[in-house]
Amino acid sequence: MNKKELVECIAEAADISKAAAEKALNGTLAAIADTLKKGDKVTLVGFGTFSVSKRDARQGRNPQTGAAIKIPAKKVAKFKAGSKLSEAIN
């Protein structure tokens, strides 16, 4: 499912226009991104938790040359599925 299809599902389920559904989805995604950017986590009970994890700097290898390269530290987004979501997909 892509974003367009998700907007259509939201619009149908909430009985609103596609434009309103897209606006709501964009607002939700922006709020999640802003919260993660601040270093906080977003918990949607039953659905899951979005959080930020720090990945340490490490050594890697260039697969073409075999030369050692330094991979810098960075922050990555993580998602852990909640109990209701896990049950729904099993």
N, C-alpha and C positions, 0 to 999 in steps of 0.2 A: 504494500500500500504506500502510495506517495502522498505528498502534502495535499494535492488537489483532491484526491479520493477521501482523505481524512476530513477535509473541510466539508465535502458533500455529506459524509456520514454524520458529522456534527450538526450540520444544518437540518438534516432530515430528523435526527433524534430529538433535537431541541425545538423543532418546528420554527426555525428562523431562516432568514435569507442566507445565501452563501457568502455574501459580503460581510454580514454580521458575524457569521461563524469564522470566517478568515480573520477578521479583526480580533475576535476573542482568542483564537489560537495563537496569533502573532503576539498578543499581549501576554498570554500565558508563557510562551517560549521566552520572551524577552525578560519576564519577571524571574524565571528560573535561571537564565543566563546571568542576570545582574546579581542574583543572590549567590550563585557559585563564584562569580568574579570577586565578591567580597570575602570569600572563604567560608561562607556558611553552607549549610545543607538544606535541601528541600525534601520534606517527608510528606507523601500523600498516603495516608493510612489505607492499608489494604492493597495499594498499587505498587508502591516502592519508594526508594530514597535515592535522590541525586546527591552526590557529594564530590569533593575535590580531593585528589590524592597527589602527593609530591613524589615524583620519580627522581631518584638520585642520579647524578652524573655517573657515567660509566664508560669503560673502554669497549670499542666495537672493532670490527674488521670490515674493510672494503672488500666485498666479495669478488670484485674483478682483479684487484691487485694484491689482496692479502695484507695490505698496509693497515697498521693500527690507526684508528681514528678515535677522537674523543667525542662522546655523545653528551651534550649538556643536560643539566637538570632541567625539569619542567613540571608544570602542573597538568594533570589530566583529569577529565571528568569521569566519574564512575556512576553506575546505576546498579542498585541491588533490588531485585524484585521482592514485592511484599507477598504475604501469605495468600491473599485472595487471587492475585495475579498468577502465582505459582499453581494454585489449585485449578484455576480456569484453563490453563494450557496443558494440564496433565490429563 
